[in-house]
């Protein structure tokens, strides 16, 4: 018989979808995941000051814009109720 699993917080699918979107966007922009394991998800703040994965020809900037950084910080907020909705993020 499998052990009983206790859920400590209510499952909120929409903030989870926003989180997943943020992980995907971060991965595309920086070419790597923001967290390497579950422990980092709990403790680490993603690095937004690393060079982007690729740049367009002629674009000399290798950093994301401040607007993109603020948006990703909100989307990857560890507190689900503080994350923007998908509409707000867009």
trRosetta pair geometry for C-beta under 8 A, 3 or more apart (Angstrom, degrees):
i j d omega theta_ij theta_ji phi_ij phi_ji
7 10 7.7 84 134 -97 121 26
7 11 6.9 -44 -171 -42 148 92
11 16 7.7 -16 -172 -27 78 141
12 15 4.8 29 112 27 117 110
12 16 6.5 153 91 -18 65 93
12 80 5.4 129 66 153 136 149
12 81 7.9 72 46 -68 177 70
13 16 5.4 -66 -150 41 35 115
13 17 6.2 40 155 -25 72 102
14 17 5.6 -48 -148 30 35 113
14 18 6.7 36 153 -18 64 101
14 85 6.8 -18 161 -131 124 82
14 86 7.5 -110 -168 -16 92 99
15 18 5.4 -50 -150 34 39 114
15 19 6.4 45 150 -23 67 101
15 80 3.6 90 136 -163 159 98
15 81 7.1 -56 -82 -63 152 34
15 83 5.0 124 -142 50 94 132
16 19 5.4 -47 -149 32 35 116
16 20 6.5 36 152 -19 65 103
16 80 7.2 -15 -52 -121 62 124
17 20 5.7 -52 -148 36 32 112
17 21 6.4 37 151 -21 64 104
17 86 6.7 -37 113 -59 114 120
18 21 5.6 -52 -151 34 32 114
18 22 6.5 35 150 -21 64 104
18 75 5.6 -139 164 -147 93 80
18 83 4.9 145 102 149 144 135
18 84 6.7 179 -152 77 145 61
18 85 6.9 -126 -77 -149 135 25
18 86 5.8 -144 -91 -68 88 70
18 89 6.4 159 -143 -30 105 147
19 22 5.7 -57 -154 34 31 113
19 23 6.6 32 150 -19 66 102
19 75 7.1 159 -101 163 34 74
19 76 6.9 92 -136 -116 69 49
19 80 7.5 -55 -44 -106 121 83
19 83 6.8 -79 -60 -103 76 163
20 23 5.7 -49 -149 33 35 112
20 24 6.4 35 151 -18 64 105
21 24 5.7 -57 -152 38 32 112
21 25 6.2 30 153 -18 67 107
21 75 6.4 -94 88 -166 95 132
21 86 6.7 112 -12 -114 165 95
21 89 7.1 118 105 108 140 162
22 25 5.7 -52 -141 38 31 109
22 26 6.1 34 158 -20 65 107
22 72 6.0 128 -150 -147 98 67
22 75 3.4 167 -84 129 120 114
22 76 4.4 -172 152 -62 146 78
23 26 5.8 -54 -147 37 27 113
23 27 6.3 29 154 -21 62 109
23 33 6.9 4 -166 -144 95 86
23 34 6.5 -120 -124 21 68 109
23 76 7.4 116 -62 -102 61 102
24 27 5.8 -58 -150 35 28 112
24 28 6.5 25 155 -17 64 106
25 28 5.8 -57 -149 36 32 109
25 29 6.1 24 157 -15 68 111
25 72 6.4 -145 102 -103 123 101
25 75 7.2 37 41 93 136 161
26 29 6.0 -62 -144 41 26 106
26 30 5.9 -18 174 20 66 115
26 33 7.3 67 105 -151 113 37
26 34 4.7 -15 145 -44 157 112
26 46 6.3 -67 -138 -165 147 156
26 72 6.1 113 -78 -151 91 128
26 76 7.0 49 -49 -64 138 138
27 30 6.9 -71 -126 55 18 81
27 31 7.3 54 -179 -118 52 8
27 32 6.8 -124 -129 90 64 15
27 33 5.7 -1 -93 -89 101 55
27 34 7.7 -97 -59 -20 69 76
28 31 7.9 13 -175 -67 16 46
28 53 7.3 -117 159 22 37 144
29 52 5.6 -73 173 -136 75 95
29 53 6.5 156 145 3 26 102
29 64 6.1 22 180 -83 136 126
29 68 7.3 157 -124 167 154 136
29 72 7.8 -86 31 -80 156 147
30 34 7.7 91 50 -76 145 73
30 50 5.9 64 -142 83 120 116
30 51 7.9 123 -137 92 76 44
30 52 6.2 -96 -95 -131 51 47
30 53 5.7 115 168 -43 13 91
31 52 7.8 107 -9 170 99 47
31 53 3.1 131 -39 -107 108 116
31 54 7.5 104 -58 -21 123 78
32 53 7.9 166 -8 -84 69 107
33 36 6.6 133 84 -84 116 47
34 44 7.9 176 149 110 82 116
34 46 3.6 -31 -159 -111 120 122
34 47 7.7 180 -143 30 79 62
34 76 6.5 -42 100 -134 172 152
35 38 8.0 72 147 -91 130 17
35 40 4.1 168 -153 103 91 114
35 41 4.8 61 -168 -70 167 69
35 44 6.0 154 -110 64 89 126
35 46 7.2 -79 -48 -83 75 90
36 40 5.4 80 41 3 71 155
37 40 5.3 102 55 7 66 101
37 41 7.5 -115 107 -9 41 87
38 41 5.4 -46 -155 24 40 117
38 42 7.0 35 151 -15 66 101
39 42 5.9 -58 -160 36 37 109
39 43 6.2 -7 158 12 71 117
40 43 6.2 -79 -133 56 31 86
40 44 4.1 -11 -167 9 81 130
41 44 7.3 -18 -60 42 14 92
41 78 7.8 138 164 -115 71 105
42 78 7.8 92 -134 -141 36 139
46 72 7.4 -89 84 145 141 115
46 76 5.8 -9 6 132 134 163
47 50 5.1 66 121 -24 115 107
48 64 6.5 -75 -178 46 92 127
48 69 4.6 107 161 -134 145 98
48 72 6.4 153 -107 82 123 132
48 73 6.9 -51 -44 -62 152 94
49 63 6.9 -12 -148 -132 53 114
51 62 4.2 -17 -140 152 97 116
51 63 6.9 -74 -113 -74 48 57
52 55 6.3 105 77 -67 119 81
52 62 5.7 -153 28 -174 83 59
52 63 6.8 166 -23 -111 95 12
52 64 6.1 119 -73 -58 112 76
55 59 4.4 -141 174 82 108 114
55 60 7.9 111 160 -77 156 6
55 61 7.0 168 -128 76 134 58
55 62 6.0 -84 -51 -100 135 67
56 59 4.4 78 60 -6 82 125
64 68 4.2 -107 172 86 114 130
64 69 5.4 143 97 -56 115 82
64 72 7.6 20 129 2 164 139
65 68 4.6 97 56 6 82 101
65 69 6.9 -142 96 -5 44 87
66 69 5.5 -53 -148 36 34 116
66 70 6.3 34 155 -19 67 104
67 70 5.9 -54 -148 36 29 108
67 71 6.3 29 154 -18 63 108
68 71 5.7 -55 -147 38 31 113
68 72 6.2 27 157 -15 66 108
69 72 6.0 -59 -146 40 27 106
69 73 6.2 30 155 -22 63 108
70 73 5.7 -53 -146 34 29 114
70 74 6.6 29 155 -17 62 105
71 74 5.9 -60 -156 36 29 109
71 75 6.3 24 153 -16 66 110
71 84 7.9 -54 -148 24 69 145
71 89 6.1 104 -166 -155 100 76
72 75 5.5 -55 -140 40 34 111
72 76 5.9 12 165 -1 69 113
73 76 6.4 -68 -139 51 23 95
73 77 7.0 56 150 -63 58 80
74 77 5.7 -19 -161 -28 35 113
74 82 7.7 -127 -153 137 72 83
74 83 6.3 122 158 -140 72 54
74 84 5.1 38 143 -11 128 105
74 89 7.0 -169 96 -103 117 89
75 83 6.2 60 -136 -151 32 103
75 84 6.6 -48 -79 41 65 97
75 89 5.5 66 -82 -121 109 134
77 80 7.8 168 98 -79 94 18
77 82 4.7 -104 141 95 152 106
77 83 4.9 -167 51 -76 110 74
79 82 4.2 49 89 15 109 116
79 83 7.4 -176 90 -27 59 78
80 83 5.8 -44 -156 9 39 115
84 88 3.6 -130 -174 94 112 120
84 89 4.6 149 93 -57 125 77
85 88 4.6 96 48 7 76 102
85 89 6.9 -139 91 -6 39 88
86 89 5.7 -56 -148 36 31 113
86 90 6.4 30 156 -19 66 105
87 90 6.0 -57 -149 35 29 108
